[in-house]
């Protein structure tokens, strides 16, 4: 968790680890901590804090202000703005279990004739279609009566 510090000069600094924070600086890590820390500040300090970083990289889009409507608004806006100082966490993906290789189907030639099990319904219908006169739909629908056994 990022820890922020604010100096008497209103300089806010972000630290990746709390151990890195120098002594003598007010520190906070959450918006709630910041609200608690700033609860005894005069309202005039909030625009000073805001204007210390407004317009500076990475706060180019922020405009200086003369005052805030209230303490809560000031804390919220400052907190949201200083989140730009927080380093983006590196995406952490859990270690993936090794995947088992899928069984690959053997490649077949496009001209290869399909093979069927002898005596299966499919084989019987294919045999009927291979006859010199072919087979009508009526013949195919009636084929079980022609067979002595069904596969």
C-alpha positions as CSV (number, residue, x, y, z in Angstrom):
1,X,0.0,0.0,0.0
2,X,1.3,3.4,-0.9
3,X,2.0,5.8,1.9
4,X,1.8,9.5,1.3
5,X,3.6,12.3,3.3
6,X,2.9,16.0,3.4
7,X,5.4,18.5,4.6
8,X,4.8,21.9,6.2
9,X,5.5,23.4,2.7
10,X,2.5,21.3,1.4
11,X,4.7,19.0,-0.7
12,X,3.0,15.6,-1.0
13,X,5.2,12.6,-1.7
14,X,4.3,8.9,-2.3
15,X,6.3,6.0,-1.0
16,X,5.9,2.4,-2.0
17,X,6.8,1.2,1.5
18,X,6.0,2.8,4.9
19,X,9.6,2.1,5.9
20,X,10.9,4.6,3.3
21,X,9.1,7.6,4.9
22,X,11.5,10.1,6.4
23,X,10.9,11.1,10.1
24,X,9.2,14.3,10.9
25,X,6.6,14.2,8.0
26,X,2.9,13.7,8.4
27,X,1.9,10.4,6.8
28,X,-1.3,8.9,5.6
29,X,-2.3,5.9,3.5
30,X,-6.0,6.3,3.0
31,X,-8.5,9.0,2.4
32,X,-9.8,8.5,5.9
33,X,-6.2,8.9,7.3
34,X,-5.9,12.1,5.3
35,X,-9.2,13.5,6.6
36,X,-8.1,12.7,10.1
37,X,-4.7,14.3,9.6
38,X,-6.2,17.4,8.1
39,X,-9.1,17.8,10.6
40,X,-7.3,20.5,12.5
41,X,-6.0,22.4,9.5
42,X,-7.5,25.8,8.7
43,X,-9.7,25.7,5.6
44,X,-7.2,28.1,3.9
45,X,-4.5,25.4,3.8
46,X,-6.5,23.1,1.4
47,X,-6.3,25.5,-1.6
48,X,-2.6,26.0,-0.8
49,X,-2.0,22.2,-0.9
50,X,-4.1,21.9,-4.1
51,X,-2.3,24.8,-5.8
52,X,1.1,23.4,-4.9
53,X,0.6,20.6,-7.4
54,X,-2.2,21.8,-9.8
55,X,-0.8,22.4,-13.3
56,X,2.4,20.4,-12.6
57,X,3.1,17.1,-14.3
58,X,1.2,14.7,-13.8
59,X,-1.5,17.1,-12.7
60,X,-1.5,19.1,-16.0
61,X,-5.3,19.1,-16.2
62,X,-5.9,20.4,-12.7
63,X,-6.6,24.1,-12.3
64,X,-5.7,26.2,-9.3
65,X,-8.5,27.0,-6.9
66,X,-9.2,30.0,-4.6
67,X,-11.2,28.0,-2.0
68,X,-13.1,24.8,-1.4
69,X,-16.7,24.7,-0.4
70,X,-16.0,22.5,2.7
71,X,-13.4,20.3,4.3
72,X,-14.9,17.0,3.1
73,X,-14.9,18.2,-0.6
74,X,-11.3,19.4,-0.2
75,X,-10.1,16.1,1.2
76,X,-11.9,14.1,-1.4
77,X,-10.6,16.1,-4.3
78,X,-7.0,16.2,-3.1
79,X,-7.1,12.5,-2.3
80,X,-8.4,11.7,-5.8
81,X,-5.8,13.9,-7.4
82,X,-2.8,12.5,-5.5
83,X,-3.7,9.0,-6.7
84,X,-1.7,9.9,-9.8
85,X,1.4,9.6,-7.7
86,X,0.6,6.0,-6.8
87,X,2.7,3.6,-9.0
88,X,0.5,1.3,-11.0
89,X,0.8,-2.2,-9.6
90,X,2.4,-4.7,-11.9
91,X,-0.2,-7.2,-13.1
92,X,0.2,-10.3,-11.0
93,X,-1.0,-13.5,-12.5
94,X,-1.0,-16.6,-10.5
95,X,1.4,-19.3,-11.7
96,X,-0.4,-21.4,-14.2
97,X,-0.4,-25.1,-13.9
98,X,1.2,-26.7,-16.9
99,X,-1.4,-27.6,-19.4
100,X,-1.7,-31.1,-20.7
101,X,-1.2,-31.3,-24.4
102,X,-4.4,-32.0,-26.3
103,X,-4.4,-35.1,-28.5
104,X,-4.1,-33.9,-32.0
105,X,-6.3,-35.6,-34.7
106,X,-4.4,-37.2,-37.4
107,X,-4.6,-35.3,-40.7
108,X,-6.7,-37.0,-43.3
109,X,-6.5,-36.5,-47.0
110,X,-9.5,-34.7,-48.5
111,X,-10.0,-37.5,-51.1
112,X,-9.9,-40.3,-48.5
113,X,-13.0,-42.3,-48.3
114,X,-14.6,-42.4,-44.9
115,X,-14.3,-45.7,-43.1
116,X,-17.2,-47.3,-41.4
117,X,-17.6,-50.3,-39.2
118,X,-18.9,-53.3,-41.1
119,X,-22.6,-53.9,-40.6
120,X,-23.3,-50.5,-39.0
121,X,-26.3,-48.5,-40.1
122,X,-24.0,-46.0,-41.7
123,X,-22.2,-48.7,-43.7
124,X,-25.5,-50.1,-44.9
125,X,-26.8,-46.7,-46.1
126,X,-23.5,-46.0,-47.8
127,X,-23.6,-49.4,-49.6
128,X,-27.1,-48.6,-50.7
129,X,-26.0,-45.2,-52.1
130,X,-23.1,-46.9,-53.9
131,X,-25.4,-49.2,-55.9
132,X,-25.4,-48.5,-59.7
133,X,-29.0,-47.0,-59.5
134,X,-28.3,-45.4,-56.1
135,X,-31.0,-45.4,-53.4
136,X,-34.1,-43.4,-53.0
137,X,-35.2,-41.9,-49.8
138,X,-37.9,-44.5,-49.6
139,X,-35.3,-47.3,-49.9
140,X,-33.1,-45.7,-47.2
141,X,-36.1,-45.2,-44.8
142,X,-37.1,-48.8,-45.3
143,X,-33.6,-50.3,-44.9
144,X,-34.1,-51.8,-41.4
145,X,-36.7,-54.2,-42.9
146,X,-34.1,-55.3,-45.5
147,X,-31.5,-56.1,-42.9
148,X,-31.5,-59.3,-40.9
149,X,-29.6,-57.6,-38.1
150,X,-29.0,-54.1,-37.0
151,X,-25.8,-52.9,-35.7
